[in-house]
Amino acid sequence: MILSSHVAAGFAVGVTVSNPIAGFLLGLVSHHLLDLIPHTDIGSDGVSINNIFENKNSFKKLLLDGLFTLVIILVVLSSRGCSVVMLFSVLGAIFPDIIDNSPFWSPYLRRKFPFNYYHYFHGKFHFTIMNKRYFYIGYITQIMVVAISLYLVVK
């Protein structure tokens, strides 16, 4: 899943719990559960953390996702405000990608214990759509995740 989907789901977790630690842990669980849903991301284009800056099209997609994530954050902040619980929930929801999918430190971490095992674990959850003919399914699932999450947050 892309960042905006995980952030939106993290906010949805944050409005359903009252404890920051529970929010973080449930956000973390939500990340892996969402990755089980068929989705399209830059991995669908054959891009990895090792060649992310070489593929201009995927880099544009990342920037667009970043802007969309910013819009989600602004929508939630304007409708709900922010709490420590919501902050921890969102952090838990994006934590796996911060650790395992950063082009800056993940190549190094993936060679070290326990991150090498976590990378394997994280990868087992992914249902990335690789067939370009079906990319639209991955976009639809993520739009649905964001829409349902935002509905739960702003209702």
PyMOL commands that place a pseudoatom at each C-alpha (Angstrom):
pseudoatom trace, name=CA, resn=MET, resi=1, chain=A, elem=C, hetatm=0, pos=[0.000, 0.000, 0.000]
pseudoatom trace, name=CA, resn=ILE, resi=2, chain=A, elem=C, hetatm=0, pos=[1.058, 3.559, -0.488]
pseudoatom trace, name=CA, resn=LEU, resi=3, chain=A, elem=C, hetatm=0, pos=[1.680, 6.037, 2.315]
pseudoatom trace, name=CA, resn=SER, resi=4, chain=A, elem=C, hetatm=0, pos=[-1.679, 7.803, 2.065]
pseudoatom trace, name=CA, resn=SER, resi=5, chain=A, elem=C, hetatm=0, pos=[-3.582, 4.547, 2.650]
pseudoatom trace, name=CA, resn=HIS, resi=6, chain=A, elem=C, hetatm=0, pos=[-1.546, 3.693, 5.738]
pseudoatom trace, name=CA, resn=VAL, resi=7, chain=A, elem=C, hetatm=0, pos=[-1.844, 7.221, 7.134]
pseudoatom trace, name=CA, resn=ALA, resi=8, chain=A, elem=C, hetatm=0, pos=[-5.623, 7.296, 6.632]
pseudoatom trace, name=CA, resn=ALA, resi=9, chain=A, elem=C, hetatm=0, pos=[-5.985, 3.890, 8.304]
pseudoatom trace, name=CA, resn=GLY, resi=10, chain=A, elem=C, hetatm=0, pos=[-3.716, 5.050, 11.137]
pseudoatom trace, name=CA, resn=PHE, resi=11, chain=A, elem=C, hetatm=0, pos=[-6.021, 7.998, 11.767]
pseudoatom trace, name=CA, resn=ALA, resi=12, chain=A, elem=C, hetatm=0, pos=[-9.015, 5.640, 11.790]
pseudoatom trace, name=CA, resn=VAL, resi=13, chain=A, elem=C, hetatm=0, pos=[-7.267, 3.512, 14.404]
pseudoatom trace, name=CA, resn=GLY, resi=14, chain=A, elem=C, hetatm=0, pos=[-6.446, 6.643, 16.390]
pseudoatom trace, name=CA, resn=VAL, resi=15, chain=A, elem=C, hetatm=0, pos=[-10.067, 7.676, 16.768]
pseudoatom trace, name=CA, resn=THR, resi=16, chain=A, elem=C, hetatm=0, pos=[-11.123, 4.225, 17.978]
pseudoatom trace, name=CA, resn=VAL, resi=17, chain=A, elem=C, hetatm=0, pos=[-8.628, 3.745, 20.826]
pseudoatom trace, name=CA, resn=SER, resi=18, chain=A, elem=C, hetatm=0, pos=[-7.763, 5.844, 23.842]
pseudoatom trace, name=CA, resn=ASN, resi=19, chain=A, elem=C, hetatm=0, pos=[-4.246, 4.663, 24.654]
pseudoatom trace, name=CA, resn=PRO, resi=20, chain=A, elem=C, hetatm=0, pos=[-1.196, 5.789, 22.627]
pseudoatom trace, name=CA, resn=ILE, resi=21, chain=A, elem=C, hetatm=0, pos=[0.625, 2.445, 23.008]
pseudoatom trace, name=CA, resn=ALA, resi=22, chain=A, elem=C, hetatm=0, pos=[-2.480, 0.534, 21.897]
pseudoatom trace, name=CA, resn=GLY, resi=23, chain=A, elem=C, hetatm=0, pos=[-2.807, 3.006, 19.016]
pseudoatom trace, name=CA, resn=PHE, resi=24, chain=A, elem=C, hetatm=0, pos=[0.781, 2.398, 17.926]
pseudoatom trace, name=CA, resn=LEU, resi=25, chain=A, elem=C, hetatm=0, pos=[0.424, -1.385, 18.130]
pseudoatom trace, name=CA, resn=LEU, resi=26, chain=A, elem=C, hetatm=0, pos=[-2.943, -1.422, 16.341]
pseudoatom trace, name=CA, resn=GLY, resi=27, chain=A, elem=C, hetatm=0, pos=[-1.553, 0.955, 13.700]
pseudoatom trace, name=CA, resn=LEU, resi=28, chain=A, elem=C, hetatm=0, pos=[1.327, -1.470, 13.216]
pseudoatom trace, name=CA, resn=VAL, resi=29, chain=A, elem=C, hetatm=0, pos=[-1.091, -4.383, 12.843]
pseudoatom trace, name=CA, resn=SER, resi=30, chain=A, elem=C, hetatm=0, pos=[-3.228, -2.349, 10.421]
pseudoatom trace, name=CA, resn=HIS, resi=31, chain=A, elem=C, hetatm=0, pos=[-0.169, -1.821, 8.219]
pseudoatom trace, name=CA, resn=HIS, resi=32, chain=A, elem=C, hetatm=0, pos=[0.409, -5.535, 7.756]
pseudoatom trace, name=CA, resn=LEU, resi=33, chain=A, elem=C, hetatm=0, pos=[-3.294, -6.294, 7.309]
pseudoatom trace, name=CA, resn=LEU, resi=34, chain=A, elem=C, hetatm=0, pos=[-3.609, -3.602, 4.633]
pseudoatom trace, name=CA, resn=ASP, resi=35, chain=A, elem=C, hetatm=0, pos=[-0.561, -4.959, 2.819]
pseudoatom trace, name=CA, resn=LEU, resi=36, chain=A, elem=C, hetatm=0, pos=[-2.455, -8.255, 2.451]
pseudoatom trace, name=CA, resn=ILE, resi=37, chain=A, elem=C, hetatm=0, pos=[-5.047, -6.508, 0.259]
pseudoatom trace, name=CA, resn=PRO, resi=38, chain=A, elem=C, hetatm=0, pos=[-4.196, -6.498, -3.466]
pseudoatom trace, name=CA, resn=HIS, resi=39, chain=A, elem=C, hetatm=0, pos=[-2.649, -3.103, -4.169]
pseudoatom trace, name=CA, resn=THR, resi=40, chain=A, elem=C, hetatm=0, pos=[-0.578, -1.183, -6.672]
pseudoatom trace, name=CA, resn=ASP, resi=41, chain=A, elem=C, hetatm=0, pos=[2.509, 0.722, -5.569]
pseudoatom trace, name=CA, resn=ILE, resi=42, chain=A, elem=C, hetatm=0, pos=[5.930, 1.553, -6.977]
pseudoatom trace, name=CA, resn=GLY, resi=43, chain=A, elem=C, hetatm=0, pos=[6.886, -2.097, -6.524]
pseudoatom trace, name=CA, resn=SER, resi=44, chain=A, elem=C, hetatm=0, pos=[4.294, -2.824, -9.210]
pseudoatom trace, name=CA, resn=ASP, resi=45, chain=A, elem=C, hetatm=0, pos=[6.534, -0.888, -11.607]
pseudoatom trace, name=CA, resn=GLY, resi=46, chain=A, elem=C, hetatm=0, pos=[9.533, -3.027, -10.636]
pseudoatom trace, name=CA, resn=VAL, resi=47, chain=A, elem=C, hetatm=0, pos=[10.989, -0.224, -8.556]
pseudoatom trace, name=CA, resn=SER, resi=48, chain=A, elem=C, hetatm=0, pos=[12.796, -1.005, -5.314]
pseudoatom trace, name=CA, resn=ILE, resi=49, chain=A, elem=C, hetatm=0, pos=[14.625, 1.060, -2.725]
pseudoatom trace, name=CA, resn=ASN, resi=50, chain=A, elem=C, hetatm=0, pos=[17.797, 0.407, -4.692]
pseudoatom trace, name=CA, resn=ASN, resi=51, chain=A, elem=C, hetatm=0, pos=[16.626, 2.108, -7.910]
pseudoatom trace, name=CA, resn=ILE, resi=52, chain=A, elem=C, hetatm=0, pos=[13.877, 4.453, -6.715]
pseudoatom trace, name=CA, resn=PHE, resi=53, chain=A, elem=C, hetatm=0, pos=[15.609, 7.642, -7.831]
pseudoatom trace, name=CA, resn=GLU, resi=54, chain=A, elem=C, hetatm=0, pos=[16.319, 6.283, -11.323]
pseudoatom trace, name=CA, resn=ASN, resi=55, chain=A, elem=C, hetatm=0, pos=[12.656, 5.854, -12.277]
pseudoatom trace, name=CA, resn=LYS, resi=56, chain=A, elem=C, hetatm=0, pos=[11.162, 9.312, -12.837]
pseudoatom trace, name=CA, resn=ASN, resi=57, chain=A, elem=C, hetatm=0, pos=[7.602, 8.019, -13.247]
pseudoatom trace, name=CA, resn=SER, resi=58, chain=A, elem=C, hetatm=0, pos=[7.635, 6.212, -9.909]
pseudoatom trace, name=CA, resn=PHE, resi=59, chain=A, elem=C, hetatm=0, pos=[9.292, 9.173, -8.222]
pseudoatom trace, name=CA, resn=LYS, resi=60, chain=A, elem=C, hetatm=0, pos=[6.411, 11.351, -9.483]
pseudoatom trace, name=CA, resn=LYS, resi=61, chain=A, elem=C, hetatm=0, pos=[3.957, 8.826, -8.045]
pseudoatom trace, name=CA, resn=LEU, resi=62, chain=A, elem=C, hetatm=0, pos=[5.720, 9.061, -4.687]
pseudoatom trace, name=CA, resn=LEU, resi=63, chain=A, elem=C, hetatm=0, pos=[5.492, 12.846, -4.739]
pseudoatom trace, name=CA, resn=LEU, resi=64, chain=A, elem=C, hetatm=0, pos=[1.801, 12.689, -5.658]
pseudoatom trace, name=CA, resn=ASP, resi=65, chain=A, elem=C, hetatm=0, pos=[1.207, 10.218, -2.817]
pseudoatom trace, name=CA, resn=GLY, resi=66, chain=A, elem=C, hetatm=0, pos=[3.040, 12.587, -0.476]
pseudoatom trace, name=CA, resn=LEU, resi=67, chain=A, elem=C, hetatm=0, pos=[0.797, 15.465, -1.516]
pseudoatom trace, name=CA, resn=PHE, resi=68, chain=A, elem=C, hetatm=0, pos=[-2.313, 13.312, -1.138]
pseudoatom trace, name=CA, resn=THR, resi=69, chain=A, elem=C, hetatm=0, pos=[-1.086, 12.266, 2.311]
pseudoatom trace, name=CA, resn=LEU, resi=70, chain=A, elem=C, hetatm=0, pos=[-0.703, 15.936, 3.225]
pseudoatom trace, name=CA, resn=VAL, resi=71, chain=A, elem=C, hetatm=0, pos=[-4.301, 16.580, 2.116]
pseudoatom trace, name=CA, resn=ILE, resi=72, chain=A, elem=C, hetatm=0, pos=[-5.490, 13.673, 4.296]
pseudoatom trace, name=CA, resn=ILE, resi=73, chain=A, elem=C, hetatm=0, pos=[-3.596, 15.075, 7.276]
pseudoatom trace, name=CA, resn=LEU, resi=74, chain=A, elem=C, hetatm=0, pos=[-5.090, 18.535, 6.722]
pseudoatom trace, name=CA, resn=VAL, resi=75, chain=A, elem=C, hetatm=0, pos=[-8.621, 17.120, 6.393]
pseudoatom trace, name=CA, resn=VAL, resi=76, chain=A, elem=C, hetatm=0, pos=[-8.259, 15.161, 9.627]
pseudoatom trace, name=CA, resn=LEU, resi=77, chain=A, elem=C, hetatm=0, pos=[-6.676, 18.049, 11.518]
pseudoatom trace, name=CA, resn=SER, resi=78, chain=A, elem=C, hetatm=0, pos=[-9.371, 20.458, 10.383]
pseudoatom trace, name=CA, resn=SER, resi=79, chain=A, elem=C, hetatm=0, pos=[-12.209, 18.104, 11.332]
pseudoatom trace, name=CA, resn=ARG, resi=80, chain=A, elem=C, hetatm=0, pos=[-10.844, 16.371, 14.436]
pseudoatom trace, name=CA, resn=GLY, resi=81, chain=A, elem=C, hetatm=0, pos=[-7.717, 18.109, 15.547]
pseudoatom trace, name=CA, resn=CYS, resi=82, chain=A, elem=C, hetatm=0, pos=[-4.818, 15.963, 16.614]
pseudoatom trace, name=CA, resn=SER, resi=83, chain=A, elem=C, hetatm=0, pos=[-4.245, 13.943, 19.722]
pseudoatom trace, name=CA, resn=VAL, resi=84, chain=A, elem=C, hetatm=0, pos=[-1.284, 11.993, 21.028]
pseudoatom trace, name=CA, resn=VAL, resi=85, chain=A, elem=C, hetatm=0, pos=[-3.220, 8.780, 20.402]
pseudoatom trace, name=CA, resn=MET, resi=86, chain=A, elem=C, hetatm=0, pos=[-3.829, 9.675, 16.762]
pseudoatom trace, name=CA, resn=LEU, resi=87, chain=A, elem=C, hetatm=0, pos=[-0.187, 10.631, 16.314]
pseudoatom trace, name=CA, resn=PHE, resi=88, chain=A, elem=C, hetatm=0, pos=[1.020, 7.310, 17.746]
pseudoatom trace, name=CA, resn=SER, resi=89, chain=A, elem=C, hetatm=0, pos=[-1.536, 5.372, 15.685]
pseudoatom trace, name=CA, resn=VAL, resi=90, chain=A, elem=C, hetatm=0, pos=[-0.365, 6.969, 12.448]
pseudoatom trace, name=CA, resn=LEU, resi=91, chain=A, elem=C, hetatm=0, pos=[3.262, 6.425, 13.442]
pseudoatom trace, name=CA, resn=GLY, resi=92, chain=A, elem=C, hetatm=0, pos=[2.524, 2.722, 14.037]
pseudoatom trace, name=CA, resn=ALA, resi=93, chain=A, elem=C, hetatm=0, pos=[0.736, 2.498, 10.696]
pseudoatom trace, name=CA, resn=ILE, resi=94, chain=A, elem=C, hetatm=0, pos=[3.721, 3.853, 8.747]
pseudoatom trace, name=CA, resn=PHE, resi=95, chain=A, elem=C, hetatm=0, pos=[6.501, 2.450, 10.958]
pseudoatom trace, name=CA, resn=PRO, resi=96, chain=A, elem=C, hetatm=0, pos=[7.110, -0.713, 8.877]
pseudoatom trace, name=CA, resn=ASP, resi=97, chain=A, elem=C, hetatm=0, pos=[7.735, 1.343, 5.748]
pseudoatom trace, name=CA, resn=ILE, resi=98, chain=A, elem=C, hetatm=0, pos=[9.915, 3.836, 7.625]
pseudoatom trace, name=CA, resn=ILE, resi=99, chain=A, elem=C, hetatm=0, pos=[12.131, 0.990, 8.831]
pseudoatom trace, name=CA, resn=ASP, resi=100, chain=A, elem=C, hetatm=0, pos=[11.994, -1.323, 5.826]
pseudoatom trace, name=CA, resn=ASN, resi=101, chain=A, elem=C, hetatm=0, pos=[11.422, 0.839, 2.731]
pseudoatom trace, name=CA, resn=SER, resi=102, chain=A, elem=C, hetatm=0, pos=[13.612, 3.908, 3.019]
pseudoatom trace, name=CA, resn=PRO, resi=103, chain=A, elem=C, hetatm=0, pos=[16.231, 4.220, 0.281]
pseudoatom trace, name=CA, resn=PHE, resi=104, chain=A, elem=C, hetatm=0, pos=[18.500, 5.979, 2.774]
pseudoatom trace, name=CA, resn=TRP, resi=105, chain=A, elem=C, hetatm=0, pos=[18.887, 3.400, 5.569]
pseudoatom trace, name=CA, resn=SER, resi=106, chain=A, elem=C, hetatm=0, pos=[16.913, 0.271, 4.676]
pseudoatom trace, name=CA, resn=PRO, resi=107, chain=A, elem=C, hetatm=0, pos=[19.590, -1.270, 2.402]
pseudoatom trace, name=CA, resn=TYR, resi=108, chain=A, elem=C, hetatm=0, pos=[21.938, -1.146, 5.400]
pseudoatom trace, name=CA, resn=LEU, resi=109, chain=A, elem=C, hetatm=0, pos=[19.352, -2.287, 7.967]
pseudoatom trace, name=CA, resn=ARG, resi=110, chain=A, elem=C, hetatm=0, pos=[18.247, -5.234, 5.827]
pseudoatom trace, name=CA, resn=ARG, resi=111, chain=A, elem=C, hetatm=0, pos=[21.715, -6.720, 6.264]
pseudoatom trace, name=CA, resn=LYS, resi=112, chain=A, elem=C, hetatm=0, pos=[21.559, -6.497, 10.081]
pseudoatom trace, name=CA, resn=PHE, resi=113, chain=A, elem=C, hetatm=0, pos=[19.770, -8.562, 12.699]
pseudoatom trace, name=CA, resn=PRO, resi=114, chain=A, elem=C, hetatm=0, pos=[16.811, -8.257, 13.519]
pseudoatom trace, name=CA, resn=PHE, resi=115, chain=A, elem=C, hetatm=0, pos=[15.927, -6.048, 10.541]
pseudoatom trace, name=CA, resn=ASN, resi=116, chain=A, elem=C, hetatm=0, pos=[16.838, -8.762, 8.034]
pseudoatom trace, name=CA, resn=TYR, resi=117, chain=A, elem=C, hetatm=0, pos=[14.185, -10.995, 9.581]
pseudoatom trace, name=CA, resn=TYR, resi=118, chain=A, elem=C, hetatm=0, pos=[11.711, -8.139, 9.731]
pseudoatom trace, name=CA, resn=HIS, resi=119, chain=A, elem=C, hetatm=0, pos=[12.234, -7.415, 6.024]
pseudoatom trace, name=CA, resn=TYR, resi=120, chain=A, elem=C, hetatm=0, pos=[11.381, -11.049, 5.256]
pseudoatom trace, name=CA, resn=PHE, resi=121, chain=A, elem=C, hetatm=0, pos=[8.334, -10.878, 7.561]
pseudoatom trace, name=CA, resn=HIS, resi=122, chain=A, elem=C, hetatm=0, pos=[7.147, -7.587, 6.045]
pseudoatom trace, name=CA, resn=GLY, resi=123, chain=A, elem=C, hetatm=0, pos=[7.542, -8.916, 2.516]
pseudoatom trace, name=CA, resn=LYS, resi=124, chain=A, elem=C, hetatm=0, pos=[5.394, -11.965, 3.259]
pseudoatom trace, name=CA, resn=PHE, resi=125, chain=A, elem=C, hetatm=0, pos=[2.387, -9.697, 3.822]
pseudoatom trace, name=CA, resn=HIS, resi=126, chain=A, elem=C, hetatm=0, pos=[2.539, -7.902, 0.487]
pseudoatom trace, name=CA, resn=PHE, resi=127, chain=A, elem=C, hetatm=0, pos=[0.024, -8.566, -2.261]
pseudoatom trace, name=CA, resn=THR, resi=128, chain=A, elem=C, hetatm=0, pos=[1.448, -6.159, -4.804]
pseudoatom trace, name=CA, resn=ILE, resi=129, chain=A, elem=C, hetatm=0, pos=[-0.212, -6.398, -8.200]
pseudoatom trace, name=CA, resn=MET, resi=130, chain=A, elem=C, hetatm=0, pos=[2.538, -6.889, -10.756]
pseudoatom trace, name=CA, resn=ASN, resi=131, chain=A, elem=C, hetatm=0, pos=[0.433, -7.436, -13.890]
pseudoatom trace, name=CA, resn=LYS, resi=132, chain=A, elem=C, hetatm=0, pos=[-0.089, -4.020, -15.501]
pseudoatom trace, name=CA, resn=ARG, resi=133, chain=A, elem=C, hetatm=0, pos=[-3.408, -5.206, -16.893]
pseudoatom trace, name=CA, resn=TYR, resi=134, chain=A, elem=C, hetatm=0, pos=[-4.795, -5.305, -13.349]
pseudoatom trace, name=CA, resn=PHE, resi=135, chain=A, elem=C, hetatm=0, pos=[-3.158, -2.199, -11.831]
pseudoatom trace, name=CA, resn=TYR, resi=136, chain=A, elem=C, hetatm=0, pos=[-6.569, -0.528, -11.637]
pseudoatom trace, name=CA, resn=ILE, resi=137, chain=A, elem=C, hetatm=0, pos=[-7.694, -3.082, -9.010]
pseudoatom trace, name=CA, resn=GLY, resi=138, chain=A, elem=C, hetatm=0, pos=[-4.844, -1.986, -6.752]
pseudoatom trace, name=CA, resn=TYR, resi=139, chain=A, elem=C, hetatm=0, pos=[-5.800, 1.656, -7.156]
pseudoatom trace, name=CA, resn=ILE, resi=140, chain=A, elem=C, hetatm=0, pos=[-9.459, 0.920, -6.408]
pseudoatom trace, name=CA, resn=THR, resi=141, chain=A, elem=C, hetatm=0, pos=[-8.628, -0.992, -3.208]
pseudoatom trace, name=CA, resn=GLN, resi=142, chain=A, elem=C, hetatm=0, pos=[-6.513, 1.874, -1.928]
pseudoatom trace, name=CA, resn=ILE, resi=143, chain=A, elem=C, hetatm=0, pos=[-9.120, 4.488, -2.766]
pseudoatom trace, name=CA, resn=MET, resi=144, chain=A, elem=C, hetatm=0, pos=[-11.603, 2.381, -0.817]
pseudoatom trace, name=CA, resn=VAL, resi=145, chain=A, elem=C, hetatm=0, pos=[-9.238, 2.118, 2.177]
pseudoatom trace, name=CA, resn=VAL, resi=146, chain=A, elem=C, hetatm=0, pos=[-8.742, 5.891, 2.236]
pseudoatom trace, name=CA, resn=ALA, resi=147, chain=A, elem=C, hetatm=0, pos=[-12.464, 6.618, 1.778]
pseudoatom trace, name=CA, resn=ILE, resi=148, chain=A, elem=C, hetatm=0, pos=[-13.581, 4.208, 4.515]
pseudoatom trace, name=CA, resn=SER, resi=149, chain=A, elem=C, hetatm=0, pos=[-10.855, 5.408, 6.879]
pseudoatom trace, name=CA, resn=LEU, resi=150, chain=A, elem=C, hetatm=0, pos=[-11.698, 9.077, 6.366]
pseudoatom trace, name=CA, resn=TYR, resi=151, chain=A, elem=C, hetatm=0, pos=[-15.391, 8.316, 6.795]
pseudoatom trace, name=CA, resn=LEU, resi=152, chain=A, elem=C, hetatm=0, pos=[-14.636, 6.717, 10.175]
pseudoatom trace, name=CA, resn=VAL, resi=153, chain=A, elem=C, hetatm=0, pos=[-12.474, 9.667, 11.208]
pseudoatom trace, name=CA, resn=VAL, resi=154, chain=A, elem=C, hetatm=0, pos=[-14.676, 12.612, 10.192]
pseudoatom trace, name=CA, resn=LYS, resi=155, chain=A, elem=C, hetatm=0, pos=[-18.158, 11.149, 10.782]
for i in range(1, 155): cmd.bond("trace and resi %d" % i, "trace and resi %d" % (i + 1))
show_as sticks, trace
zoom trace
